[in-house]
Amino acid sequence: MNRRLWLIAPWALFALLAIGWIVYWHIVAGRAEQSVRAWAAEQIEQGGQASVERIVRRGFPVLLRLELHGLAYAPARGGWRAETERADLHVQLINPQHLILEAEAPIAFARADGAVTNISADALIASVRTAGGALALAGVEADNLVLDDPAQEGRLTARKVVFNVRPDARAEGDYQVAFDAQGLMLPRPVRSFEAFGLDVPTLRAAIVVTNGAALMETSPQDPLGPWRAAGGRARLEAIELRWGPLATTGRGEGGLDAQRRLDGFLTLPIEEPAPVFTAIANGPNVNEDARRALGLLAAGYMISGDDITFDVEARDGLLRLEGLPVRPLPPVY
C-alpha cells in the first residue's frame, strides 16, 4: 500500500499543480480582458473614445497574450486619435503588473487638423510596469521605425528608437525621460539647414520633467496649460546630436511662458560653428541686423577654425543667439 502511494503521489501532485495552473491562467486572462473592457468604458465615460472589436486569448499554457483586434483610442482632451487593426497585449503571468503592448499592424495617428501619420516598424513595443498602483517604468521601443504622412513629401525613418519614462527619485512629482534615436533619416531638408543633409546618425536626450503629473490635466484649447501653471519645466540634463557638420553634447532647460511661447536656454559646445551660424542667418524671420551679424560670425569662425560654446536663449517672445536678438517666437500652439 505504501509503495503504491509513493507511486501515485507524484502524479497526483502533478495533476493538482496542472489543474491549479490552468485555473490560474484563465483567472489572469479573464482579469486582463476585463481590465481592457473596463479601461475602454472608463475612457468613454470621461468623454474620450476607446474600442476593441474583438479580444482573442493566446499563449496557453506558458504565456498569456490578448490579441486586440480593431483597437482605437482618442482621449477626451488631446485632439488626436490612434487606431490599428491589431495589437497584442502580453501579460506576465508571474507579474501581472508588467504589461507589454506590441503593434502587429500599422498605426494610423490622426490629428485635429485632419492630418494623418501612418506609423509602422519591424517591431514596435510599449511596456508599462507599476508598483503599488503607481507608475514604476514605461517605455516604447521600435526597430526600423517609419512615420509616413501621405500629404507630405518623404518619410521619417529611424533604425532604432528607445523612449523611457520613470519617476525621479530625487523629487516627488518629477519624471525622468530618456530618448535615444539611432540612424534617423529626415523626410525632407530642413529649411536653411539643407547643407546638413537628411542623415541624423544620433539624437539622445536625458530630460527631467518637473510637476509631470500636471501633464495629465489637459484640454484641447490649452493642452499644456495646467503643467505651465504648476511651474512645470523640462530640464535637459544632457542632449547629444550628430547631424552633418554638427556634433555636440549640451544641456538646457525650457518651458512655456504665459503666451505659450518657448522660454528657456540651451548651451551647446560646437567644434565647427561656422555652418551653424550660416544656416541660422539664412533662416526665415531673421531680422537683417542679426542676419548680417551672424554672417560675419560665420566668416570669422570659418577663418579661425575655433570652437565655441553656443548659448541659445528664448525669453519674452524673442530668440537670442550669443545674446544677439535673432527673431520673434510665436506661440507653440
Buried (B, 14 or more C-beta within 10 A) or exposed (E): EEEEEEEEEEEEEEEEEEEEBEEEBEEBBEEBBEBBEEEBEEBEEEEBBBBBEEBEBEBEEEEBBBBBBBBBBBBBBBBBBBBBBBBBBBBBBEEBEBBBBBBBBBBBBBEEEEEBBBBBBEEBBBBBBBEEEEBEBBBBBBEBBBBBBEEEEEBBBBBBBBBBBBBBEEEEBBBBBBBBBBBBBBBEBBEBBEEBBBEBBBBBBBBBBBBBBBBEBBEEEBBBBBBBEBEBBBBBBEBBBBBBBBBBEBBBBBBBBEEBBBBBBBBBBBEBBBBBBBBBBBBEEBEEEBBEBBBEBBEEBBEEEEEBEBBBBBBEBEBBBBEBBBBEBEEEE
